[in-house]
């Protein structure tokens, strides 16, 4: 069983790039397609706490009901924002990766490199062709 978990959306290029970087380190993570299997309240709160970021920073705005629900209004408490994310998992920004070295919202995708237990095993380019690591596995 992997010690790495990615909360993944296969339709998201950033999420696919992060999954590729994890695999390029020689790890096969536990992949949770969070739109099909959303985290429960306890798990979502644990992930947010582990990331050490405000709840609002986990909200995805683009391509979600963010505007329709007026979630930019400061009247919403953290608990209410979590309620919205549980009701509409598309509001959870992605990808979130948890490893023994930490938990991060991996945007940009290179952020995952800071929490992977193993180094990159070789070159990796993002889907758009942008290089992330060279043939020696070093960041470029």
Secondary structure, 3 states (H helix, E strand, C coil): CCCCEEEECCCCHHHHHHHHHHHHCCCCCEEEECCCCCCCHHHHHHHHHHHCCCHHHHECCCCCCCCCCCCCCCCCCHHHHHHHHHHCHHHECCCEEEECCEEEECCCHHHHHHHCCCCCCCCEECCCCCEEECCCCCEC
